Amino acid sequence: MSTGNKIFVSCENANHICDKSQYNESSFWEKVKLNIHLIYCKACRKYTSKNIKLTKLFKDPKVVSINQSAKDAMKEQLKKKMSEQD
């Protein structure tokens, strides 16, 4: 019997499948195995929950970044302050 057909997976393998799912790289059977594992493993449910939140944050960032000229001005100010410290 091959080890790839096991229904029950380790936490390490479940977390790997969770990571693959994040990028839509997991197979149907991997997702089934993950969901079975999540039924009885609280730690992996927590990991999966955090992974889902992280994925949502990256897909819909509500971050406003500053423009390049403002970044350059900040760099110059930092360089000036650092040279004053020497």
VOTOR-685564 format. One record per residue: residue number from 1; residue in one letter; z, y, x of N, C-alpha, C, O in turn. Coordinates in nm, 3 decimals. Layout:
VOTOR-685564
{nr = NUM&rest = A&n_zz = Z&n_yy = Y&n_xx = X&ca_zz = Z&ca_yy = Y&ca_xx = X&c_zz = Z&c_yy = Y&c_xx = X&o_zz = Z&o_yy = Y&o_xx = X}
...
//
This chain:
VOTOR-685564
{nr = 1&rest = M&n_zz = 0.000&n_yy = -0.118&n_xx = 0.085&ca_zz = 0.000&ca_yy = 0.000&ca_xx = 0.000&c_zz = 0.000&c_yy = 0.124&c_xx = 0.089&o_zz = 0.079&o_yy = 0.132&o_xx = 0.183}
{nr = 2&rest = S&n_zz = -0.086&n_yy = 0.219&n_xx = 0.062&ca_zz = -0.093&ca_yy = 0.340&ca_xx = 0.144&c_zz = 0.017&c_yy = 0.436&c_xx = 0.105&o_zz = 0.064&o_yy = 0.438&o_xx = -0.009}
{nr = 3&rest = T&n_zz = 0.059&n_yy = 0.517&n_xx = 0.202&ca_zz = 0.166&ca_yy = 0.612&ca_xx = 0.175&c_zz = 0.118&c_yy = 0.731&c_xx = 0.093&o_zz = 0.200&o_yy = 0.806&o_xx = 0.041}
{nr = 4&rest = G&n_zz = -0.012&n_yy = 0.750&n_xx = 0.080&ca_zz = -0.066&ca_yy = 0.863&ca_xx = 0.004&c_zz = -0.052&c_yy = 0.845&c_xx = -0.146&o_zz = -0.068&o_yy = 0.943&o_xx = -0.220}
{nr = 5&rest = N&n_zz = -0.023&n_yy = 0.725&n_xx = -0.193&ca_zz = -0.015&ca_yy = 0.700&ca_xx = -0.337&c_zz = 0.127&c_yy = 0.707&c_xx = -0.391&o_zz = 0.147&o_yy = 0.682&o_xx = -0.510}
{nr = 6&rest = K&n_zz = 0.225&n_yy = 0.738&n_xx = -0.309&ca_zz = 0.362&ca_yy = 0.747&ca_xx = -0.355&c_zz = 0.376&c_yy = 0.860&c_xx = -0.457&o_zz = 0.316&o_yy = 0.967&o_xx = -0.442}
{nr = 7&rest = I&n_zz = 0.455&n_yy = 0.835&n_xx = -0.557&ca_zz = 0.479&ca_yy = 0.938&ca_xx = -0.658&c_zz = 0.592&c_yy = 1.029&c_xx = -0.612&o_zz = 0.588&o_yy = 1.150&o_xx = -0.635}
{nr = 8&rest = F&n_zz = 0.693&n_yy = 0.971&n_xx = -0.549&ca_zz = 0.807&ca_yy = 1.049&ca_xx = -0.502&c_zz = 0.781&c_yy = 1.096&c_xx = -0.360&o_zz = 0.744&o_yy = 1.017&o_xx = -0.273}
{nr = 9&rest = V&n_zz = 0.799&n_yy = 1.225&n_xx = -0.337&ca_zz = 0.773&ca_yy = 1.283&ca_xx = -0.206&c_zz = 0.901&c_yy = 1.347&c_xx = -0.152&o_zz = 0.994&o_yy = 1.376&o_xx = -0.228}
{nr = 10&rest = S&n_zz = 0.904&n_yy = 1.366&n_xx = -0.022&ca_zz = 1.019&ca_yy = 1.431&ca_xx = 0.042&c_zz = 1.017&c_yy = 1.581&c_xx = 0.012&o_zz = 0.917&o_yy = 1.636&o_xx = -0.032}
{nr = 11&rest = C&n_zz = 1.129&n_yy = 1.643&n_xx = 0.037&ca_zz = 1.136&ca_yy = 1.789&ca_xx = 0.018&c_zz = 1.037&c_yy = 1.861&c_xx = 0.110&o_zz = 0.973&o_yy = 1.958&o_xx = 0.069}
{nr = 12&rest = E&n_zz = 1.025&n_yy = 1.813&n_xx = 0.232&ca_zz = 0.932&ca_yy = 1.874&ca_xx = 0.326&c_zz = 0.789&c_yy = 1.866&c_xx = 0.273&o_zz = 0.715&o_yy = 1.964&o_xx = 0.279}
{nr = 13&rest = N&n_zz = 0.752&n_yy = 1.749&n_xx = 0.222&ca_zz = 0.618&ca_yy = 1.731&ca_xx = 0.168&c_zz = 0.599&c_yy = 1.814&c_xx = 0.041&o_zz = 0.493&o_yy = 1.872&o_xx = 0.019}
{nr = 14&rest = A&n_zz = 0.702&n_yy = 1.821&n_xx = -0.042&ca_zz = 0.695&ca_yy = 1.901&ca_xx = -0.164&c_zz = 0.674&c_yy = 2.048&c_xx = -0.131&o_zz = 0.595&o_yy = 2.116&o_xx = -0.197}
{nr = 15&rest = N&n_zz = 0.744&n_yy = 2.097&n_xx = -0.031&ca_zz = 0.727&ca_yy = 2.237&ca_xx = 0.009&c_zz = 0.587&c_yy = 2.262&c_xx = 0.065&o_zz = 0.529&o_yy = 2.368&o_xx = 0.044}
{nr = 16&rest = H&n_zz = 0.535&n_yy = 2.164&n_xx = 0.137&ca_zz = 0.398&ca_yy = 2.176&ca_xx = 0.189&c_zz = 0.297&c_yy = 2.182&c_xx = 0.074&o_zz = 0.204&o_yy = 2.262&o_xx = 0.077}
{nr = 17&rest = I&n_zz = 0.316&n_yy = 2.097&n_xx = -0.026&ca_zz = 0.227&ca_yy = 2.099&ca_xx = -0.143&c_zz = 0.240&c_yy = 2.232&c_xx = -0.216&o_zz = 0.141&o_yy = 2.288&o_xx = -0.263}
{nr = 18&rest = C&n_zz = 0.361&n_yy = 2.282&n_xx = -0.226&ca_zz = 0.384&ca_yy = 2.412&ca_xx = -0.291&c_zz = 0.306&c_yy = 2.521&c_xx = -0.218&o_zz = 0.243&o_yy = 2.606&o_xx = -0.281}
{nr = 19&rest = D&n_zz = 0.312&n_yy = 2.519&n_xx = -0.086&ca_zz = 0.239&ca_yy = 2.618&ca_xx = -0.007&c_zz = 0.088&c_yy = 2.604&c_xx = -0.028&o_zz = 0.017&o_yy = 2.704&o_xx = -0.039}
{nr = 20&rest = K&n_zz = 0.040&n_yy = 2.481&n_xx = -0.032&ca_zz = -0.102&ca_yy = 2.459&ca_xx = -0.056&c_zz = -0.142&c_yy = 2.508&c_xx = -0.195&o_zz = -0.250&o_yy = 2.563&o_xx = -0.213}
{nr = 21&rest = S&n_zz = -0.056&n_yy = 2.487&n_xx = -0.292&ca_zz = -0.084&ca_yy = 2.532&ca_xx = -0.429&c_zz = -0.097&c_yy = 2.683&c_xx = -0.435&o_zz = -0.174&o_yy = 2.737&o_xx = -0.514}
{nr = 22&rest = Q&n_zz = -0.020&n_yy = 2.750&n_xx = -0.352&ca_zz = -0.024&ca_yy = 2.896&ca_xx = -0.347&c_zz = -0.165&c_yy = 2.945&c_xx = -0.317&o_zz = -0.205&o_yy = 3.052&o_xx = -0.363}
{nr = 23&rest = Y&n_zz = -0.240&n_yy = 2.869&n_xx = -0.239&ca_zz = -0.376&ca_yy = 2.908&ca_xx = -0.200&c_zz = -0.482&c_yy = 2.823&c_xx = -0.270&o_zz = -0.598&o_yy = 2.819&o_xx = -0.228}
{nr = 24&rest = N&n_zz = -0.443&n_yy = 2.756&n_xx = -0.379&ca_zz = -0.533&ca_yy = 2.672&ca_xx = -0.457&c_zz = -0.601&c_yy = 2.564&c_xx = -0.371&o_zz = -0.719&o_yy = 2.534&o_xx = -0.389}
{nr = 25&rest = E&n_zz = -0.526&n_yy = 2.506&n_xx = -0.278&ca_zz = -0.578&ca_yy = 2.404&ca_xx = -0.189&c_zz = -0.521&c_yy = 2.266&c_xx = -0.219&o_zz = -0.558&o_yy = 2.169&o_xx = -0.153}
{nr = 26&rest = S&n_zz = -0.432&n_yy = 2.254&n_xx = -0.317&ca_zz = -0.371&ca_yy = 2.124&ca_xx = -0.347&c_zz = -0.454&c_yy = 2.051&c_xx = -0.452&o_zz = -0.517&o_yy = 2.111&o_xx = -0.538}
{nr = 27&rest = S&n_zz = -0.451&n_yy = 1.919&n_xx = -0.442&ca_zz = -0.524&ca_yy = 1.836&ca_xx = -0.537&c_zz = -0.442&c_yy = 1.818&c_xx = -0.665&o_zz = -0.325&o_yy = 1.855&o_xx = -0.671}
{nr = 28&rest = F&n_zz = -0.505&n_yy = 1.762&n_xx = -0.764&ca_zz = -0.437&ca_yy = 1.735&ca_xx = -0.891&c_zz = -0.317&c_yy = 1.644&c_xx = -0.869&o_zz = -0.209&o_yy = 1.669&o_xx = -0.922}
{nr = 29&rest = W&n_zz = -0.335&n_yy = 1.536&n_xx = -0.789&ca_zz = -0.226&ca_yy = 1.440&ca_xx = -0.768&c_zz = -0.113&c_yy = 1.503&c_xx = -0.688&o_zz = 0.003&o_yy = 1.470&o_xx = -0.711}
{nr = 30&rest = E&n_zz = -0.145&n_yy = 1.591&n_xx = -0.595&ca_zz = -0.039&ca_yy = 1.659&ca_xx = -0.521&c_zz = 0.044&c_yy = 1.745&c_xx = -0.616&o_zz = 0.166&o_yy = 1.750&o_xx = -0.605}
{nr = 31&rest = K&n_zz = -0.023&n_yy = 1.812&n_xx = -0.708&ca_zz = 0.049&ca_yy = 1.894&ca_xx = -0.806&c_zz = 0.137&c_yy = 1.807&c_xx = -0.895&o_zz = 0.249&o_yy = 1.846&o_xx = -0.929}
{nr = 32&rest = V&n_zz = 0.088&n_yy = 1.689&n_xx = -0.934&ca_zz = 0.167&ca_yy = 1.597&ca_xx = -1.015&c_zz = 0.291&c_yy = 1.554&c_xx = -0.937&o_zz = 0.402&o_yy = 1.557&o_xx = -0.990}
{nr = 33&rest = K&n_zz = 0.272&n_yy = 1.515&n_xx = -0.811&ca_zz = 0.385&ca_yy = 1.474&ca_xx = -0.727&c_zz = 0.486&c_yy = 1.587&c_xx = -0.711&o_zz = 0.607&o_yy = 1.564&o_xx = -0.716}
{nr = 34&rest = L&n_zz = 0.437&n_yy = 1.708&n_xx = -0.692&ca_zz = 0.525&ca_yy = 1.822&ca_xx = -0.678&c_zz = 0.607&c_yy = 1.843&c_xx = -0.804&o_zz = 0.728&o_yy = 1.862&o_xx = -0.798}
{nr = 35&rest = N&n_zz = 0.542&n_yy = 1.839&n_xx = -0.919&ca_zz = 0.613&ca_yy = 1.860&ca_xx = -1.045&c_zz = 0.716&c_yy = 1.751&c_xx = -1.071&o_zz = 0.823&o_yy = 1.780&o_xx = -1.125}
{nr = 36&rest = I&n_zz = 0.687&n_yy = 1.627&n_xx = -1.034&ca_zz = 0.786&ca_yy = 1.519&ca_xx = -1.048&c_zz = 0.905&c_yy = 1.547&c_xx = -0.956&o_zz = 1.020&o_yy = 1.531&o_xx = -0.996}
{nr = 37&rest = H&n_zz = 0.875&n_yy = 1.589&n_xx = -0.833&ca_zz = 0.982&ca_yy = 1.621&ca_xx = -0.738&c_zz = 1.069&c_yy = 1.735&c_xx = -0.789&o_zz = 1.191&o_yy = 1.733&o_xx = -0.774}
{nr = 38&rest = L&n_zz = 1.006&n_yy = 1.835&n_xx = -0.849&ca_zz = 1.080&ca_yy = 1.952&ca_xx = -0.897&c_zz = 1.174&c_yy = 1.918&c_xx = -1.012&o_zz = 1.270&o_yy = 1.990&o_xx = -1.037}
{nr = 39&rest = I&n_zz = 1.147&n_yy = 1.809&n_xx = -1.081&ca_zz = 1.234&ca_yy = 1.768&ca_xx = -1.192&c_zz = 1.374&c_yy = 1.738&c_xx = -1.141&o_zz = 1.473&o_yy = 1.770&o_xx = -1.207}
{nr = 40&rest = Y&n_zz = 1.384&n_yy = 1.676&n_xx = -1.024&ca_zz = 1.515&ca_yy = 1.633&ca_xx = -0.975&c_zz = 1.566&c_yy = 1.707&c_xx = -0.851&o_zz = 1.676&o_yy = 1.678&o_xx = -0.805}
{nr = 41&rest = C&n_zz = 1.490&n_yy = 1.801&n_xx = -0.797&ca_zz = 1.532&ca_yy = 1.870&ca_xx = -0.674&c_zz = 1.550&c_yy = 2.019&c_xx = -0.698&o_zz = 1.453&o_yy = 2.094&o_xx = -0.709}
{nr = 42&rest = K&n_zz = 1.675&n_yy = 2.061&n_xx = -0.706&ca_zz = 1.707&ca_yy = 2.201&ca_xx = -0.731&c_zz = 1.663&c_yy = 2.292&c_xx = -0.616&o_zz = 1.614&o_yy = 2.403&o_xx = -0.638}
{nr = 43&rest = A&n_zz = 1.679&n_yy = 2.245&n_xx = -0.493&ca_zz = 1.643&ca_yy = 2.326&ca_xx = -0.377&c_zz = 1.492&c_yy = 2.356&c_xx = -0.375&o_zz = 1.451&o_yy = 2.468&o_xx = -0.345}
{nr = 44&rest = C&n_zz = 1.412&n_yy = 2.256&n_xx = -0.408&ca_zz = 1.268&ca_yy = 2.277&ca_xx = -0.408&c_zz = 1.223&c_yy = 2.362&c_xx = -0.527&o_zz = 1.123&o_yy = 2.434&o_xx = -0.519}
{nr = 45&rest = R&n_zz = 1.295&n_yy = 2.353&n_xx = -0.637&ca_zz = 1.264&ca_yy = 2.442&ca_xx = -0.751&c_zz = 1.287&c_yy = 2.587&c_xx = -0.709&o_zz = 1.208&o_yy = 2.675&o_xx = -0.744}
{nr = 46&rest = K&n_zz = 1.395&n_yy = 2.610&n_xx = -0.636&ca_zz = 1.425&ca_yy = 2.746&ca_xx = -0.588&c_zz = 1.317&c_yy = 2.793&c_xx = -0.490&o_zz = 1.271&o_yy = 2.907&o_xx = -0.498}
{nr = 47&rest = Y&n_zz = 1.276&n_yy = 2.705&n_xx = -0.398&ca_zz = 1.171&ca_yy = 2.737&ca_xx = -0.302&c_zz = 1.042&c_yy = 2.772&c_xx = -0.375&o_zz = 0.976&o_yy = 2.871&o_xx = -0.343}
{nr = 48&rest = T&n_zz = 1.006&n_yy = 2.690&n_xx = -0.473&ca_zz = 0.883&ca_yy = 2.711&ca_xx = -0.549&c_zz = 0.889&c_yy = 2.842&c_xx = -0.626&o_zz = 0.791&o_yy = 2.916&o_xx = -0.632}
{nr = 49&rest = S&n_zz = 1.004&n_yy = 2.870&n_xx = -0.685&ca_zz = 1.020&ca_yy = 2.995&ca_xx = -0.759&c_zz = 1.000&c_yy = 3.116&c_xx = -0.669&o_zz = 0.930&o_yy = 3.211&o_xx = -0.705}
{nr = 50&rest = K&n_zz = 1.061&n_yy = 3.112&n_xx = -0.552&ca_zz = 1.045&ca_yy = 3.223&ca_xx = -0.457&c_zz = 0.902&c_yy = 3.234&c_xx = -0.408&o_zz = 0.850&o_yy = 3.344&o_xx = -0.388}
{nr = 51&rest = N&n_zz = 0.837&n_yy = 3.120&n_xx = -0.389&ca_zz = 0.698&ca_yy = 3.118&ca_xx = -0.344&c_zz = 0.607&c_yy = 3.181&c_xx = -0.450&o_zz = 0.515&o_yy = 3.256&o_xx = -0.416}
{nr = 52&rest = I&n_zz = 0.633&n_yy = 3.152&n_xx = -0.577&ca_zz = 0.553&ca_yy = 3.209&ca_xx = -0.686&c_zz = 0.572&c_yy = 3.361&c_xx = -0.691&o_zz = 0.475&o_yy = 3.435&o_xx = -0.708}
{nr = 53&rest = K&n_zz = 0.696&n_yy = 3.406&n_xx = -0.676&ca_zz = 0.723&ca_yy = 3.551&ca_xx = -0.676&c_zz = 0.653&c_yy = 3.619&c_xx = -0.559&o_zz = 0.596&o_yy = 3.727&o_xx = -0.574}
{nr = 54&rest = L&n_zz = 0.657&n_yy = 3.555&n_xx = -0.443&ca_zz = 0.592&ca_yy = 3.612&ca_xx = -0.325&c_zz = 0.441&c_yy = 3.623&c_xx = -0.345&o_zz = 0.380&o_yy = 3.723&o_xx = -0.309}
{nr = 55&rest = T&n_zz = 0.382&n_yy = 3.520&n_xx = -0.403&ca_zz = 0.238&ca_yy = 3.521&ca_xx = -0.431&c_zz = 0.203&c_yy = 3.634&c_xx = -0.525&o_zz = 0.103&o_yy = 3.703&o_xx = -0.504}
{nr = 56&rest = K&n_zz = 0.282&n_yy = 3.653&n_xx = -0.629&ca_zz = 0.256&ca_yy = 3.761&ca_xx = -0.725&c_zz = 0.265&c_yy = 3.897&c_xx = -0.657&o_zz = 0.185&o_yy = 3.986&o_xx = -0.685}
{nr = 57&rest = L&n_zz = 0.363&n_yy = 3.913&n_xx = -0.568&ca_zz = 0.378&ca_yy = 4.040&ca_xx = -0.498&c_zz = 0.255&c_yy = 4.071&c_xx = -0.412&o_zz = 0.211&o_yy = 4.186&o_xx = -0.405}
{nr = 58&rest = F&n_zz = 0.202&n_yy = 3.969&n_xx = -0.347&ca_zz = 0.085&ca_yy = 3.992&ca_xx = -0.262&c_zz = -0.042&c_yy = 4.014&c_xx = -0.341&o_zz = -0.130&o_yy = 4.088&o_xx = -0.297}
{nr = 59&rest = K&n_zz = -0.052&n_yy = 3.953&n_xx = -0.457&ca_zz = -0.172&ca_yy = 3.970&ca_xx = -0.538&c_zz = -0.176&c_yy = 4.105&c_xx = -0.608&o_zz = -0.284&o_yy = 4.160&o_xx = -0.631}
{nr = 60&rest = D&n_zz = -0.061&n_yy = 4.158&n_xx = -0.642&ca_zz = -0.055&ca_yy = 4.285&ca_xx = -0.714&c_zz = 0.044&c_yy = 4.379&c_xx = -0.647&o_zz = 0.149&o_yy = 4.410&o_xx = -0.703}
{nr = 61&rest = P&n_zz = 0.011&n_yy = 4.424&n_xx = -0.526&ca_zz = 0.105&ca_yy = 4.512&ca_xx = -0.457&c_zz = 0.107&c_yy = 4.651&c_xx = -0.520&o_zz = 0.002&o_yy = 4.711&o_xx = -0.546}
{nr = 62&rest = K&n_zz = 0.223&n_yy = 4.699&n_xx = -0.543&ca_zz = 0.237&ca_yy = 4.835&ca_xx = -0.596&c_zz = 0.290&c_yy = 4.925&c_xx = -0.484&o_zz = 0.385&o_yy = 5.001&o_xx = -0.501}
{nr = 63&rest = V&n_zz = 0.225&n_yy = 4.912&n_xx = -0.371&ca_zz = 0.264&ca_yy = 4.986&ca_xx = -0.253&c_zz = 0.162&c_yy = 5.096&c_xx = -0.228&o_zz = 0.041&o_yy = 5.072&o_xx = -0.227}
{nr = 64&rest = V&n_zz = 0.211&n_yy = 5.213&n_xx = -0.208&ca_zz = 0.124&ca_yy = 5.325&ca_xx = -0.177&c_zz = 0.142&c_yy = 5.354&c_xx = -0.028&o_zz = 0.253&o_yy = 5.382&o_xx = 0.017}
{nr = 65&rest = S&n_zz = 0.034&n_yy = 5.346&n_xx = 0.045&ca_zz = 0.043&ca_yy = 5.370&ca_xx = 0.188&c_zz = -0.003&c_yy = 5.511&c_xx = 0.220&o_zz = -0.074&o_yy = 5.575&o_xx = 0.143}
{nr = 66&rest = I&n_zz = 0.039&n_yy = 5.557&n_xx = 0.336&ca_zz = 0.001&ca_yy = 5.692&ca_xx = 0.376&c_zz = -0.136&c_yy = 5.689&c_xx = 0.443&o_zz = -0.179&o_yy = 5.586&o_xx = 0.494}
{nr = 67&rest = N&n_zz = -0.202&n_yy = 5.803&n_xx = 0.443&ca_zz = -0.336&ca_yy = 5.809&ca_xx = 0.501&c_zz = -0.329&c_yy = 5.811&c_xx = 0.654&o_zz = -0.221&o_yy = 5.831&o_xx = 0.711}
{nr = 68&rest = Q&n_zz = -0.442&n_yy = 5.792&n_xx = 0.718&ca_zz = -0.446&ca_yy = 5.779&ca_xx = 0.864&c_zz = -0.400&c_yy = 5.906&c_xx = 0.935&o_zz = -0.335&o_yy = 5.898&o_xx = 1.039}
{nr = 69&rest = S&n_zz = -0.433&n_yy = 6.022&n_xx = 0.882&ca_zz = -0.392&ca_yy = 6.146&ca_xx = 0.950&c_zz = -0.240&c_yy = 6.161&c_xx = 0.949&o_zz = -0.182&o_yy = 6.210&o_xx = 1.046}
{nr = 70&rest = A&n_zz = -0.176&n_yy = 6.120&n_xx = 0.841&ca_zz = -0.029&ca_yy = 6.126&ca_xx = 0.836&c_zz = 0.031&c_yy = 6.026&c_xx = 0.934&o_zz = 0.133&o_yy = 6.055&o_xx = 0.997}
{nr = 71&rest = K&n_zz = -0.030&n_yy = 5.908&n_xx = 0.948&ca_zz = 0.018&ca_yy = 5.809&ca_xx = 1.045&c_zz = 0.007&c_yy = 5.864&c_xx = 1.187&o_zz = 0.099&o_yy = 5.850&o_xx = 1.267}
{nr = 72&rest = D&n_zz = -0.108&n_yy = 5.928&n_xx = 1.216&ca_zz = -0.128&ca_yy = 5.984&ca_xx = 1.348&c_zz = -0.026&c_yy = 6.093&c_xx = 1.379&o_zz = 0.024&o_yy = 6.102&o_xx = 1.491}
{nr = 73&rest = A&n_zz = 0.004&n_yy = 6.175&n_xx = 1.280&ca_zz = 0.103&ca_yy = 6.281&ca_xx = 1.299&c_zz = 0.241&c_yy = 6.220&c_xx = 1.326&o_zz = 0.315&o_yy = 6.271&o_xx = 1.411}
{nr = 74&rest = M&n_zz = 0.276&n_yy = 6.113&n_xx = 1.256&ca_zz = 0.404&ca_yy = 6.047&ca_xx = 1.279&c_zz = 0.411&c_yy = 5.987&c_xx = 1.419&o_zz = 0.515&o_yy = 5.994&o_xx = 1.484}
{nr = 75&rest = K&n_zz = 0.301&n_yy = 5.930&n_xx = 1.466&ca_zz = 0.296&ca_yy = 5.873&ca_xx = 1.600&c_zz = 0.319&c_yy = 5.982&c_xx = 1.704&o_zz = 0.393&o_yy = 5.963&o_xx = 1.800}
{nr = 76&rest = E&n_zz = 0.254&n_yy = 6.096&n_xx = 1.685&ca_zz = 0.270&ca_yy = 6.207&ca_xx = 1.780&c_zz = 0.413&c_yy = 6.257&c_xx = 1.781&o_zz = 0.468&o_yy = 6.286&o_xx = 1.888}
{nr = 77&rest = Q&n_zz = 0.475&n_yy = 6.268&n_xx = 1.664&ca_zz = 0.615&ca_yy = 6.311&ca_xx = 1.658&c_zz = 0.706&c_yy = 6.211&c_xx = 1.729&o_zz = 0.799&o_yy = 6.250&o_xx = 1.799}
{nr = 78&rest = L&n_zz = 0.678&n_yy = 6.083&n_xx = 1.710&ca_zz = 0.758&ca_yy = 5.978&ca_xx = 1.775&c_zz = 0.742&c_yy = 5.986&c_xx = 1.926&o_zz = 0.840&o_yy = 5.976&o_xx = 2.000}
{nr = 79&rest = K&n_zz = 0.619&n_yy = 6.002&n_xx = 1.972&ca_zz = 0.595&ca_yy = 6.013&ca_xx = 2.116&c_zz = 0.667&c_yy = 6.133&c_xx = 2.175&o_zz = 0.726&o_yy = 6.125&o_xx = 2.283}
{nr = 80&rest = K&n_zz = 0.663&n_yy = 6.244&n_xx = 2.101&ca_zz = 0.730&ca_yy = 6.366&ca_xx = 2.147&c_zz = 0.880&c_yy = 6.345&c_xx = 2.158&o_zz = 0.941&o_yy = 6.384&o_xx = 2.257}
{nr = 81&rest = K&n_zz = 0.940&n_yy = 6.284&n_xx = 2.057&ca_zz = 1.086&ca_yy = 6.259&ca_xx = 2.057&c_zz = 1.123&c_yy = 6.161&c_xx = 2.168&o_zz = 1.227&o_yy = 6.176&o_xx = 2.232}
{nr = 82&rest = M&n_zz = 1.039&n_yy = 6.061&n_xx = 2.190&ca_zz = 1.068&ca_yy = 5.964&ca_xx = 2.295&c_zz = 1.060&c_yy = 6.028&c_xx = 2.433&o_zz = 1.139&o_yy = 5.995&o_xx = 2.521}
{nr = 83&rest = S&n_zz = 0.964&n_yy = 6.118&n_xx = 2.452&ca_zz = 0.951&ca_yy = 6.183&ca_xx = 2.582&c_zz = 1.069&c_yy = 6.279&c_xx = 2.607&o_zz = 1.109&o_yy = 6.302&o_xx = 2.721}
{nr = 84&rest = E&n_zz = 1.123&n_yy = 6.335&n_xx = 2.499&ca_zz = 1.239&ca_yy = 6.422&ca_xx = 2.512&c_zz = 1.363&c_yy = 6.344&c_xx = 2.554&o_zz = 1.452&o_yy = 6.399&o_xx = 2.619}
{nr = 85&rest = Q&n_zz = 1.369&n_yy = 6.216&n_xx = 2.518&ca_zz = 1.484&ca_yy = 6.132&ca_xx = 2.552&c_zz = 1.485&c_yy = 6.092&c_xx = 2.698&o_zz = 1.591&o_yy = 6.063&o_xx = 2.754}
{nr = 86&rest = D&n_zz = 1.367&n_yy = 6.091&n_xx = 2.762&ca_zz = 1.358&ca_yy = 6.049&ca_xx = 2.903&c_zz = 1.404&c_yy = 6.157&c_xx = 2.992&o_zz = 1.404&o_yy = 6.141&o_xx = 3.114}
//
